[in-house]
Amino acid sequence: MKTVGIDEAGRGPVIGPMVIAGVMTDEKDIIRIEATGAKDSKLLSPLQRERLYEVITKLDYADYNIRIIPPSEIDDALNSVNLNLNSLEALHSAMIINKLKPKRALIDLPSNNRQTYEQYIKINLNVACELVCEHKADVKYPLVSAGSILAKVTRDAEIEKIKKDIGIDFGSGYPSDPKTVAFLKKNFDNPKYSNIFRKTWDSYRRIAEGKKQKSLGEY
């Protein structure tokens, strides 16, 4: 039975995309995925993740699909009355399942409402697939761990591309990073960088609103 493991990277940053990845293999070969050393990407060093990315994407007994969701799509979802970050992630998880066509999907659950999350995936499926959505699935299931590695390495590569394109090191892109915050404060309204920010994020809005209020106070 073909089984896919799905996980994401980059839900929280104010800069850059969110990435969702799925790795699929026959159930009998999951033990071979585990033997590669695949584990939750947060438990691995960057070099370990990059090595495993190369290994996993070249396995002849596995397939994979990676989806890169840009800030504009995230903002559109959060500004919509029909979508939020969880439903956007569920939608792209369904797209991965539709692409790979597994019989079973193991998914790291980002939502507190399992039933609603699973239902949103199901209504977007065009293949028959058993869903197993669990918290900490990236720790429990080697296939989900493999998905987390592909997602994390891809997300990190996208961040490095942005830094190279704009010629500025803005740090990790997370609002807890002082380097990111400094870059955001200086450039949040710079049209050159408009497409890299998630403008629906509180960290972005606080700075934008604060700047607007300051400007009004100058009159």
N, C-alpha and C positions, 0 to 999 in steps of 0.2 A: 504494500500500500504506500503510495506516494504521500509524504508528509512534508509540510513547510513550516519553518519557524520564522516568526516576524517580530521585529523590534525597531525602535526609532532612536534617533540621536538629534539633539538640538531643539527640544521643546521650549526651553527656557530663555535662550539668548535674545537680545534685542537687535542683534546684527546677524544677518545671514539666514540661510535656509534651514528648514527641518528636513531630515532625511529618514526615510523608512525603507528597510531592506528585508527581503525574505530569502531564505536558503532552503532548498527542497532536495530530498533524496528518498530512496526506498526505506521503509521502516527498518529493514534488516541491516541497512548501512549506517544507521544513526550512530552505532557504536564506533564506526570508522571516523565519523565527524568528531566524536568525543576524543578519539585517539590523536587527533591533530593538536590537541591542547586547547581547543576552543572553550572559553568561559566568558562570563559577563565582561564586556569590554572595559568596564570601570575597574576591574580587578587586574587589568593588564597594563603594562607600560606602553607608550607610543610605539616603540620599536617592536614589541611583541605583537601589538595589533597589526602593524604594517606587514610583518612577516606572515601572520595568519591570514590576512587579507589575500596576499599573493597565493598562499596554499589553497584557501577555500575557493577562490574564483577560478582555479585551474583544475579542480577535482573532476575526474571524468565520470564519477558516479553521482554528481550533484549538479543542480541548476540553481540559478539565483536571479533576482530582479531587484533593482534599486530605484527608488523614486525620490527625486529632489524637489522639494516644495518651497518655492521662493517666498520672500517676505510679502510680496504683493498678494499672493494667493492666500497666505495666512491672514493678512489684513482684511481681504474681501470676505473670508469666512467669518471672522469675528465681527465684522460690520453687518453681516447678514442676519436676518431674523430666523433663518433655517439652519445655520451651521454654527459650530464653535470649534475649538481646537480638537476636542475629542472626536467629534463627528467627522472632522476633516481627516484625522488620522485613521479613523475607521474606514472612510471612503477609499483612501489610498491603500489600506490593507486589503480591501476588497479587490482593488485593481491588480494588486500583486497576485492574489489568489486566482483571479480571472486569467491572468497572463500565464501562470505556471500550471494551473489546473491540478492541484493536489486533491486527494480524497480527505485529507485531514490537515487542519491548520492549528499550530500552537502559537498563541499570540500573547505578548506581554501586555497586560491590561493597564491602561493609563487612567481609567475611570473608576469611580466608586460605585457606579451602577452597571454591573456586569450585563444584566438583561438588556438594558437599553443599548449598550455598546454592541453586543452581539447582534441585536436586531438590526441595527444600522448597517452592520457589515452584510447581513443576510439579504436585505432588500437591494443591495447593490451587487450581488453575486449573479453571474450567469452560468455557474457550474455548481454541481452538488458537492458540498464540502462540510465535513464535521468541524465545528469550531470548539477550541479549547482555549478560553481566555482566562488568564490567571495573573495575579500580582506576582512579581518576582519570577516570572517565567524565564527571564534571561539568566537567572541563576540555576533554575531547576532543570531546564531542558537544553542539551547541547546544541540543538538546531536553532533555538532562539538565541543562544549565545553567539552562534555563528552569524545570525542576522544582525545582532547588536554590533559585532565587529565590523561588518561591511558598512553598516550605517555610520558608525563613529569615524572610521577612516575616511569615508566619503565626505562626511560633514567637515572634518578637519582640513581635508584637501580643498574644499570649497572656500573655507575661510582664508586659507593661504592664497588662493587665486584672487580673492577680493583684495587682500593686502598688496599683492603684486600689482594688480590693475590700478589701484589708487596710489600706490607708493607710500602708504602709511601703515605702521604697525599699531593697530588699535586694540591689541590684546586678544582675549578669548571671545569677545562678543557678548559675554554675559554681563548683566547689570550689576553684579557683585564685584566685577573687575575694575579697579580704579583707572586703569589705562583706557578701558572701554568707556567708562563714564566721562573721562576727560575729553575723549574724542567726540562723544555724543554731544556734550555741552557746547563744544566748539563748532560742530558741523551738522547739527540736527536739521538745520534749514538750508543747508548747502545743496542746491539742485544737482550738483555733480554726484552726490552720494545718496540721493533720494531713494534709489531702488534697493539699497542694502539694509535699510532700517525697517523694523516692524513698528509702524506708527501707532498701532493699537495697544502697544505695551505701556503699562503704567509708567515705567522709567522714562520712556520717550515723551509721553504726554505731560508728565510733571515738568520736564525741562521746557517743552514747547509752551505750555500754559504759563509757566513762570516768566519766560521771556516776553510773552504777549502782555502779561499784566504789568511788567516793568516798563514796556514801551508805552502802554496807555498812561502810566503814572508820570511819564515825562512831559505830557502835554500840560 
